[in-house]
Amino acid sequence: MHQAVVELTAPPRAGQGVGDALRQAYRPEMAEIPVEWRQLIRQLD
């Protein structure tokens, strides 16, 4: 969990926007995202 906080406060790195783009695309139905998608989004961040 601490690593996630560091990533949120750190300056953006190359390729970091992929997970953010996916998260925004699915934001309206965030509860409907399969667990596999959530894990993939976290890996892309």
N, CA, C, O and CB atoms as a CASP TS submission, in Angstrom:
PFRMAT TS
TARGET T0000
AUTHOR 0000-0000-0000
METHOD Language model
MODEL 1
PARENT N/A
ATOM      1  N   MET     1       0.820  -1.198   0.000  1.00  0.00           N
ATOM      2  CA  MET     1       0.000   0.000   0.000  1.00  0.00           C
ATOM      3  C   MET     1       0.858   1.254   0.000  1.00  0.00           C
ATOM      4  O   MET     1       0.524   2.236  -0.662  1.00  0.00           O
ATOM      5  CB  MET     1      -0.930   0.002   1.198  1.00  0.00           C
ATOM      6  N   HIS     2       1.949   1.227   0.729  1.00  0.00           N
ATOM      7  CA  HIS     2       2.814   2.405   0.788  1.00  0.00           C
ATOM      8  C   HIS     2       3.346   2.750  -0.587  1.00  0.00           C
ATOM      9  O   HIS     2       3.495   3.926  -0.919  1.00  0.00           O
ATOM     10  CB  HIS     2       3.972   2.178   1.756  1.00  0.00           C
ATOM     11  N   GLN     3       3.637   1.732  -1.393  1.00  0.00           N
ATOM     12  CA  GLN     3       4.160   1.978  -2.736  1.00  0.00           C
ATOM     13  C   GLN     3       3.131   2.738  -3.584  1.00  0.00           C
ATOM     14  O   GLN     3       3.505   3.607  -4.372  1.00  0.00           O
ATOM     15  CB  GLN     3       4.539   0.644  -3.419  1.00  0.00           C
ATOM     16  N   ALA     4       1.854   2.422  -3.430  1.00  0.00           N
ATOM     17  CA  ALA     4       0.820   3.109  -4.195  1.00  0.00           C
ATOM     18  C   ALA     4       0.795   4.593  -3.843  1.00  0.00           C
ATOM     19  O   ALA     4       0.620   5.438  -4.721  1.00  0.00           O
ATOM     20  CB  ALA     4      -0.558   2.475  -3.936  1.00  0.00           C
ATOM     21  N   VAL     5       0.970   4.909  -2.568  1.00  0.00           N
ATOM     22  CA  VAL     5       0.989   6.309  -2.147  1.00  0.00           C
ATOM     23  C   VAL     5       2.170   7.025  -2.777  1.00  0.00           C
ATOM     24  O   VAL     5       2.043   8.164  -3.227  1.00  0.00           O
ATOM     25  CB  VAL     5       1.050   6.421  -0.611  1.00  0.00           C
ATOM     26  N   VAL     6       3.318   6.363  -2.810  1.00  0.00           N
ATOM     27  CA  VAL     6       4.505   6.962  -3.418  1.00  0.00           C
ATOM     28  C   VAL     6       4.257   7.232  -4.896  1.00  0.00           C
ATOM     29  O   VAL     6       4.638   8.285  -5.406  1.00  0.00           O
ATOM     30  CB  VAL     6       5.734   6.047  -3.238  1.00  0.00           C
ATOM     31  N   GLU     7       3.619   6.285  -5.591  1.00  0.00           N
ATOM     32  CA  GLU     7       3.353   6.468  -7.017  1.00  0.00           C
ATOM     33  C   GLU     7       2.407   7.642  -7.255  1.00  0.00           C
ATOM     34  O   GLU     7       2.566   8.382  -8.226  1.00  0.00           O
ATOM     35  CB  GLU     7       2.763   5.189  -7.618  1.00  0.00           C
ATOM     36  N   LEU     8       1.422   7.814  -6.370  1.00  0.00           N
ATOM     37  CA  LEU     8       0.469   8.900  -6.554  1.00  0.00           C
ATOM     38  C   LEU     8       1.114  10.261  -6.339  1.00  0.00           C
ATOM     39  O   LEU     8       0.717  11.238  -6.973  1.00  0.00           O
ATOM     40  CB  LEU     8      -0.703   8.732  -5.609  1.00  0.00           C
ATOM     41  N   THR     9       2.098  10.338  -5.459  1.00  0.00           N
ATOM     42  CA  THR     9       2.718  11.624  -5.151  1.00  0.00           C
ATOM     43  C   THR     9       3.958  11.881  -5.997  1.00  0.00           C
ATOM     44  O   THR     9       4.466  13.002  -6.022  1.00  0.00           O
ATOM     45  CB  THR     9       3.079  11.688  -3.683  1.00  0.00           C
ATOM     46  N   ALA    10       4.449  10.861  -6.689  1.00  0.00           N
ATOM     47  CA  ALA    10       5.654  11.017  -7.506  1.00  0.00           C
ATOM     48  C   ALA    10       5.291  11.657  -8.846  1.00  0.00           C
ATOM     49  O   ALA    10       4.149  11.545  -9.294  1.00  0.00           O
ATOM     50  CB  ALA    10       6.352   9.645  -7.729  1.00  0.00           C
ATOM     51  N   PRO    11       6.243  12.321  -9.485  1.00  0.00           N
ATOM     52  CA  PRO    11       5.983  12.869 -10.816  1.00  0.00           C
ATOM     53  C   PRO    11       5.669  11.752 -11.809  1.00  0.00           C
ATOM     54  O   PRO    11       6.164  10.637 -11.649  1.00  0.00           O
ATOM     55  CB  PRO    11       7.189  13.691 -11.304  1.00  0.00           C
ATOM     56  N   PRO    12       4.862  12.027 -12.823  1.00  0.00           N
ATOM     57  CA  PRO    12       4.516  10.982 -13.797  1.00  0.00           C
ATOM     58  C   PRO    12       5.747  10.433 -14.506  1.00  0.00           C
ATOM     59  O   PRO    12       6.667  11.175 -14.850  1.00  0.00           O
ATOM     60  CB  PRO    12       3.533  11.528 -14.826  1.00  0.00           C
ATOM     61  N   ARG    13       5.749   9.124 -14.718  1.00  0.00           N
ATOM     62  CA  ARG    13       6.829   8.483 -15.472  1.00  0.00           C
ATOM     63  C   ARG    13       6.304   8.115 -16.855  1.00  0.00           C
ATOM     64  O   ARG    13       5.097   8.129 -17.097  1.00  0.00           O
ATOM     65  CB  ARG    13       7.371   7.217 -14.726  1.00  0.00           C
ATOM     66  N   ALA    14       7.206   7.792 -17.742  1.00  0.00           N
ATOM     67  CA  ALA    14       6.810   7.396 -19.096  1.00  0.00           C
ATOM     68  C   ALA    14       5.914   6.163 -19.033  1.00  0.00           C
ATOM     69  O   ALA    14       6.249   5.188 -18.361  1.00  0.00           O
ATOM     70  CB  ALA    14       8.057   7.115 -19.977  1.00  0.00           C
ATOM     71  N   GLY    15       4.794   6.199 -19.717  1.00  0.00           N
ATOM     72  CA  GLY    15       3.884   5.063 -19.759  1.00  0.00           C
ATOM     73  C   GLY    15       2.949   4.965 -18.577  1.00  0.00           C
ATOM     74  O   GLY    15       2.148   4.033 -18.507  1.00  0.00           O
ATOM     75  N   GLN    16       3.027   5.895 -17.648  1.00  0.00           N
ATOM     76  CA  GLN    16       2.186   5.806 -16.452  1.00  0.00           C
ATOM     77  C   GLN    16       0.732   6.139 -16.765  1.00  0.00           C
ATOM     78  O   GLN    16      -0.167   5.722 -16.034  1.00  0.00           O
ATOM     79  CB  GLN    16       2.711   6.742 -15.364  1.00  0.00           C
ATOM     80  N   GLY    17       0.491   6.880 -17.836  1.00  0.00           N
ATOM     81  CA  GLY    17      -0.864   7.320 -18.147  1.00  0.00           C
ATOM     82  C   GLY    17      -1.788   6.226 -18.658  1.00  0.00           C
ATOM     83  O   GLY    17      -2.995   6.443 -18.758  1.00  0.00           O
ATOM     84  N   VAL    18      -1.249   5.051 -18.984  1.00  0.00           N
ATOM     85  CA  VAL    18      -2.088   3.985 -19.537  1.00  0.00           C
ATOM     86  C   VAL    18      -3.121   3.534 -18.523  1.00  0.00           C
ATOM     87  O   VAL    18      -4.308   3.449 -18.841  1.00  0.00           O
ATOM     88  CB  VAL    18      -1.230   2.794 -19.979  1.00  0.00           C
ATOM     89  N   GLY    19      -2.684   3.245 -17.310  1.00  0.00           N
ATOM     90  CA  GLY    19      -3.617   2.827 -16.265  1.00  0.00           C
ATOM     91  C   GLY    19      -4.627   3.916 -15.949  1.00  0.00           C
ATOM     92  O   GLY    19      -5.802   3.626 -15.721  1.00  0.00           O
ATOM     93  N   ASP    20      -4.180   5.170 -15.932  1.00  0.00           N
ATOM     94  CA  ASP    20      -5.089   6.277 -15.658  1.00  0.00           C
ATOM     95  C   ASP    20      -6.162   6.383 -16.740  1.00  0.00           C
ATOM     96  O   ASP    20      -7.329   6.630 -16.439  1.00  0.00           O
ATOM     97  CB  ASP    20      -4.310   7.592 -15.554  1.00  0.00           C
ATOM     98  N   ALA    21      -5.764   6.197 -17.996  1.00  0.00           N
ATOM     99  CA  ALA    21      -6.723   6.274 -19.098  1.00  0.00           C
ATOM    100  C   ALA    21      -7.767   5.166 -18.985  1.00  0.00           C
ATOM    101  O   ALA    21      -8.957   5.407 -19.186  1.00  0.00           O
ATOM    102  CB  ALA    21      -5.997   6.185 -20.451  1.00  0.00           C
ATOM    103  N   LEU    22      -7.323   3.961 -18.666  1.00  0.00           N
ATOM    104  CA  LEU    22      -8.263   2.850 -18.490  1.00  0.00           C
ATOM    105  C   LEU    22      -9.185   3.115 -17.311  1.00  0.00           C
ATOM    106  O   LEU    22     -10.382   2.835 -17.377  1.00  0.00           O
ATOM    107  CB  LEU    22      -7.508   1.526 -18.286  1.00  0.00           C
ATOM    108  N   ARG    23      -8.626   3.656 -16.229  1.00  0.00           N
ATOM    109  CA  ARG    23      -9.430   3.914 -15.035  1.00  0.00           C
ATOM    110  C   ARG    23     -10.503   4.960 -15.341  1.00  0.00           C
ATOM    111  O   ARG    23     -11.643   4.815 -14.898  1.00  0.00           O
ATOM    112  CB  ARG    23      -8.533   4.386 -13.863  1.00  0.00           C
ATOM    113  N   GLN    24     -10.162   6.002 -16.085  1.00  0.00           N
ATOM    114  CA  GLN    24     -11.144   7.034 -16.426  1.00  0.00           C
ATOM    115  C   GLN    24     -12.222   6.468 -17.345  1.00  0.00           C
ATOM    116  O   GLN    24     -13.395   6.822 -17.227  1.00  0.00           O
ATOM    117  CB  GLN    24     -10.454   8.238 -17.093  1.00  0.00           C
ATOM    118  N   ALA    25     -11.823   5.592 -18.257  1.00  0.00           N
ATOM    119  CA  ALA    25     -12.787   5.008 -19.186  1.00  0.00           C
ATOM    120  C   ALA    25     -13.817   4.165 -18.444  1.00  0.00           C
ATOM    121  O   ALA    25     -14.971   4.082 -18.865  1.00  0.00           O
ATOM    122  CB  ALA    25     -12.068   4.157 -20.237  1.00  0.00           C
ATOM    123  N   TYR    26     -13.410   3.540 -17.344  1.00  0.00           N
ATOM    124  CA  TYR    26     -14.301   2.655 -16.589  1.00  0.00           C
ATOM    125  C   TYR    26     -14.862   3.307 -15.336  1.00  0.00           C
ATOM    126  O   TYR    26     -15.603   2.663 -14.593  1.00  0.00           O
ATOM    127  CB  TYR    26     -13.571   1.397 -16.212  1.00  0.00           C
ATOM    128  N   ARG    27     -14.527   4.566 -15.082  1.00  0.00           N
ATOM    129  CA  ARG    27     -14.923   5.208 -13.826  1.00  0.00           C
ATOM    130  C   ARG    27     -16.425   5.149 -13.546  1.00  0.00           C
ATOM    131  O   ARG    27     -16.798   4.863 -12.408  1.00  0.00           O
ATOM    132  CB  ARG    27     -14.483   6.639 -13.838  1.00  0.00           C
ATOM    133  N   PRO    28     -17.319   5.405 -14.526  1.00  0.00           N
ATOM    134  CA  PRO    28     -18.756   5.412 -14.205  1.00  0.00           C
ATOM    135  C   PRO    28     -19.250   4.090 -13.622  1.00  0.00           C
ATOM    136  O   PRO    28     -20.135   4.079 -12.767  1.00  0.00           O
ATOM    137  CB  PRO    28     -19.555   5.735 -15.447  1.00  0.00           C
ATOM    138  N   GLU    29     -18.684   2.986 -14.079  1.00  0.00           N
ATOM    139  CA  GLU    29     -19.094   1.686 -13.523  1.00  0.00           C
ATOM    140  C   GLU    29     -17.897   1.007 -12.859  1.00  0.00           C
ATOM    141  O   GLU    29     -17.610  -0.163 -13.114  1.00  0.00           O
ATOM    142  CB  GLU    29     -19.691   0.769 -14.634  1.00  0.00           C
ATOM    143  N   MET    30     -17.207   1.761 -12.006  1.00  0.00           N
ATOM    144  CA  MET    30     -15.992   1.266 -11.354  1.00  0.00           C
ATOM    145  C   MET    30     -16.241  -0.053 -10.624  1.00  0.00           C
ATOM    146  O   MET    30     -15.366  -0.919 -10.600  1.00  0.00           O
ATOM    147  CB  MET    30     -15.458   2.311 -10.373  1.00  0.00           C
ATOM    148  N   ALA    31     -17.414  -0.215 -10.035  1.00  0.00           N
ATOM    149  CA  ALA    31     -17.697  -1.441  -9.293  1.00  0.00           C
ATOM    150  C   ALA    31     -17.825  -2.644 -10.226  1.00  0.00           C
ATOM    151  O   ALA    31     -17.751  -3.787  -9.773  1.00  0.00           O
ATOM    152  CB  ALA    31     -18.974  -1.278  -8.475  1.00  0.00           C
ATOM    153  N   GLU    32     -18.015  -2.400 -11.514  1.00  0.00           N
ATOM    154  CA  GLU    32     -18.226  -3.486 -12.472  1.00  0.00           C
ATOM    155  C   GLU    32     -16.924  -4.007 -13.073  1.00  0.00           C
ATOM    156  O   GLU    32     -16.939  -4.993 -13.811  1.00  0.00           O
ATOM    157  CB  GLU    32     -19.140  -3.021 -13.579  1.00  0.00           C
ATOM    158  N   ILE    33     -15.802  -3.361 -12.770  1.00  0.00           N
ATOM    159  CA  ILE    33     -14.529  -3.797 -13.346  1.00  0.00           C
ATOM    160  C   ILE    33     -14.141  -5.155 -12.764  1.00  0.00           C
ATOM    161  O   ILE    33     -14.097  -5.307 -11.543  1.00  0.00           O
ATOM    162  CB  ILE    33     -13.413  -2.748 -13.081  1.00  0.00           C
ATOM    163  N   PRO    34     -13.859  -6.137 -13.611  1.00  0.00           N
ATOM    164  CA  PRO    34     -13.402  -7.435 -13.098  1.00  0.00           C
ATOM    165  C   PRO    34     -12.089  -7.286 -12.341  1.00  0.00           C
ATOM    166  O   PRO    34     -11.310  -6.372 -12.610  1.00  0.00           O
ATOM    167  CB  PRO    34     -13.235  -8.444 -14.248  1.00  0.00           C
ATOM    168  N   VAL    35     -11.850  -8.187 -11.396  1.00  0.00           N
ATOM    169  CA  VAL    35     -10.622  -8.143 -10.599  1.00  0.00           C
ATOM    170  C   VAL    35      -9.395  -8.192 -11.505  1.00  0.00           C
ATOM    171  O   VAL    35      -8.400  -7.517 -11.242  1.00  0.00           O
ATOM    172  CB  VAL    35     -10.589  -9.309  -9.591  1.00  0.00           C
ATOM    173  N   GLU    36      -9.464  -8.990 -12.571  1.00  0.00           N
ATOM    174  CA  GLU    36      -8.323  -9.102 -13.482  1.00  0.00           C
ATOM    175  C   GLU    36      -7.996  -7.747 -14.113  1.00  0.00           C
ATOM    176  O   GLU    36      -6.826  -7.399 -14.268  1.00  0.00           O
ATOM    177  CB  GLU    36      -8.612 -10.144 -14.580  1.00  0.00           C
ATOM    178  N   TRP    37      -9.027  -6.988 -14.473  1.00  0.00           N
ATOM    179  CA  TRP    37      -8.794  -5.662 -15.060  1.00  0.00           C
ATOM    180  C   TRP    37      -8.154  -4.733 -14.042  1.00  0.00           C
ATOM    181  O   TRP    37      -7.240  -3.977 -14.372  1.00  0.00           O
ATOM    182  CB  TRP    37     -10.111  -5.055 -15.575  1.00  0.00           C
ATOM    183  N   ARG    38      -8.638  -4.788 -12.795  1.00  0.00           N
ATOM    184  CA  ARG    38      -8.041  -3.925 -11.760  1.00  0.00           C
ATOM    185  C   ARG    38      -6.565  -4.237 -11.580  1.00  0.00           C
ATOM    186  O   ARG    38      -5.748  -3.324 -11.460  1.00  0.00           O
ATOM    187  CB  ARG    38      -8.778  -4.094 -10.419  1.00  0.00           C
ATOM    188  N   GLN    39      -6.217  -5.519 -11.561  1.00  0.00           N
ATOM    189  CA  GLN    39      -4.814  -5.908 -11.404  1.00  0.00           C
ATOM    190  C   GLN    39      -3.997  -5.430 -12.598  1.00  0.00           C
ATOM    191  O   GLN    39      -2.878  -4.948 -12.426  1.00  0.00           O
ATOM    192  CB  GLN    39      -4.684  -7.439 -11.244  1.00  0.00           C
ATOM    193  N   LEU    40      -4.543  -5.557 -13.806  1.00  0.00           N
ATOM    194  CA  LEU    40      -3.836  -5.111 -15.004  1.00  0.00           C
ATOM    195  C   LEU    40      -3.614  -3.602 -14.971  1.00  0.00           C
ATOM    196  O   LEU    40      -2.531  -3.124 -15.305  1.00  0.00           O
ATOM    197  CB  LEU    40      -4.617  -5.506 -16.266  1.00  0.00           C
ATOM    198  N   ILE    41      -4.635  -2.856 -14.570  1.00  0.00           N
ATOM    199  CA  ILE    41      -4.518  -1.396 -14.483  1.00  0.00           C
ATOM    200  C   ILE    41      -3.431  -1.017 -13.490  1.00  0.00           C
ATOM    201  O   ILE    41      -2.640  -0.109 -13.748  1.00  0.00           O
ATOM    202  CB  ILE    41      -5.865  -0.758 -14.072  1.00  0.00           C
ATOM    203  N   ARG    42      -3.387  -1.714 -12.341  1.00  0.00           N
ATOM    204  CA  ARG    42      -2.352  -1.404 -11.345  1.00  0.00           C
ATOM    205  C   ARG    42      -0.964  -1.702 -11.901  1.00  0.00           C
ATOM    206  O   ARG    42      -0.022  -0.952 -11.643  1.00  0.00           O
ATOM    207  CB  ARG    42      -2.587  -2.207 -10.049  1.00  0.00           C
ATOM    208  N   GLN    43      -0.826  -2.783 -12.658  1.00  0.00           N
ATOM    209  CA  GLN    43       0.479  -3.132 -13.229  1.00  0.00           C
ATOM    210  C   GLN    43       0.910  -2.093 -14.255  1.00  0.00           C
ATOM    211  O   GLN    43       2.100  -1.803 -14.375  1.00  0.00           O
ATOM    212  CB  GLN    43       0.434  -4.529 -13.876  1.00  0.00           C
ATOM    213  N   LEU    44      -0.040  -1.528 -14.997  1.00  0.00           N
ATOM    214  CA  LEU    44       0.291  -0.542 -16.025  1.00  0.00           C
ATOM    215  C   LEU    44       0.688   0.797 -15.415  1.00  0.00           C
ATOM    216  O   LEU    44       1.406   1.575 -16.042  1.00  0.00           O
ATOM    217  CB  LEU    44      -0.888  -0.350 -16.969  1.00  0.00           C
ATOM    218  N   ASP    45       0.228   1.069 -14.202  1.00  0.00           N
ATOM    219  CA  ASP    45       0.544   2.355 -13.557  1.00  0.00           C
ATOM    220  C   ASP    45       2.014   2.507 -13.257  1.00  0.00           C
ATOM    221  O   ASP    45       2.431   3.532 -12.717  1.00  0.00           O
ATOM    222  CB  ASP    45      -0.238   2.506 -12.279  1.00  0.00           C
TER
END
